[in-house]
Structures are given as structure tokens and as C-alpha cells.
Amino acid sequence: MEPTYGELAKALAALGFKNRSNQKVFFYAHEPSGAEVVLPLKESSTIIHKEKFASLSWRLEGFGVLENENDLGKMIEQFRMKEHKAVAQA
């Protein structure tokens, strides 16, 4: 899976991460677990490469934020499906 920065931001917010980004860094923090996501700041439509996304998912599982490393990708897929349904119904 290669989600966009915007999709990742939405999923992280749904998991309870707080946006601490600034003008140079995409930064989300999950205070209960201590997990942090730090990436170079890009446009929300920029795709995150598979390897970076897989590593991020694996780390979030290690922090206990995800039960399985595939859960983040599944969450983003669900968001995509909801958006497509909303557009189709409009």
C-alpha cells in the first residue's frame, strides 16, 4: 500500500495521535504509548513509499498502537471506500 500524507494524517488522528507538524516536518505524537511519526513535510497528496509505510506500520505495532502491522493499511482502505461511496451517492 502507498497511502498519501493526507490519508496517513487522517488515520493517525483516528488512532489518537496529535498533530505536532511544523513548516519542515510531518510530526504526529501518541502520548499514551510514546510513539512518534516523523517524516519530511510534503503536500497532503504526496504518496508515501511502500517501504516507509511498512516500516511505520511495523513500528506502531511495536508500540502497541496497532494490534497488527497491517491494521493501518486496512484503516486507510476503509477510509478510501467510505469516500468513494460518498462520491458515488452525491
C-alpha positions as CSV (number, residue, x, y, z in Angstrom):
1,M,0.0,0.0,0.0
2,E,1.2,3.5,-0.8
3,P,-1.1,6.0,1.0
4,T,-0.8,9.7,0.8
5,Y,0.4,12.0,3.6
6,G,-3.2,13.2,3.9
7,E,-4.5,9.7,4.3
8,L,-1.8,8.9,6.9
9,A,-2.6,12.1,8.8
10,K,-6.3,11.1,8.9
11,A,-5.6,7.6,10.1
12,L,-3.1,8.8,12.8
13,A,-5.7,11.3,14.1
14,A,-8.2,8.4,14.3
15,L,-5.7,6.4,16.4
16,G,-5.4,9.3,18.8
17,F,-2.2,10.9,17.5
18,K,-1.8,14.7,17.9
19,N,-0.6,16.8,15.0
20,R,2.7,18.5,16.0
21,S,3.8,19.2,12.5
22,N,5.6,22.4,11.6
23,Q,6.8,24.1,8.4
24,K,9.5,21.5,7.8
25,V,8.4,18.2,9.5
26,F,5.3,16.0,9.4
27,F,5.2,15.1,13.1
28,Y,2.5,13.2,15.0
29,A,2.7,12.1,18.6
30,H,0.8,9.4,20.5
31,E,1.2,10.4,24.1
32,P,-0.3,7.2,25.7
33,S,2.3,5.0,24.0
34,G,5.1,7.4,23.4
35,A,5.0,6.6,19.6
36,E,6.0,9.4,17.2
37,V,5.8,9.6,13.5
38,V,8.3,11.9,11.9
39,L,8.6,12.4,8.1
40,P,9.7,15.2,5.8
41,L,6.8,17.6,5.3
42,K,5.2,17.1,1.9
43,E,1.9,18.0,0.2
44,S,-1.1,16.0,1.5
45,S,-1.4,14.3,-1.9
46,T,2.2,13.1,-1.9
47,I,2.4,9.3,-1.8
48,I,4.4,7.6,1.0
49,H,6.6,4.9,-0.5
50,K,5.7,1.3,0.4
51,E,8.9,0.6,2.4
52,K,8.5,3.7,4.6
53,F,4.8,2.9,5.2
54,A,5.6,-0.7,6.0
55,S,8.3,0.4,8.5
56,L,6.0,2.9,10.1
57,S,3.2,0.3,10.5
58,W,5.6,-2.2,12.0
59,R,6.9,0.4,14.5
60,L,3.3,1.3,15.5
61,E,2.6,-2.3,16.2
62,G,5.7,-2.5,18.3
63,F,4.5,0.5,20.4
64,G,1.1,-1.3,20.9
65,V,-0.8,1.3,18.9
66,L,-1.8,-1.3,16.3
67,E,-2.6,-5.0,17.1
68,N,-1.2,-6.0,13.7
69,E,1.2,-4.2,11.3
70,N,-1.5,-4.5,8.6
71,D,-4.1,-2.6,10.6
72,L,-3.0,0.9,9.4
73,G,-3.3,0.0,5.8
74,K,-6.7,-1.6,6.4
75,M,-7.9,1.5,8.2
76,I,-6.8,3.7,5.2
77,E,-8.5,1.3,2.8
78,Q,-11.8,1.7,4.8
79,F,-11.5,5.5,4.7
80,R,-11.0,5.3,0.9
81,M,-14.1,3.0,0.5
82,K,-16.2,5.4,2.5
83,E,-15.0,8.4,0.4
84,H,-15.8,6.5,-2.8
85,K,-19.3,5.6,-1.6
86,A,-20.0,9.2,-0.6
87,V,-18.9,10.5,-4.0
88,A,-21.0,7.8,-5.8
89,Q,-24.0,8.8,-3.8
90,A,-23.6,12.5,-4.5
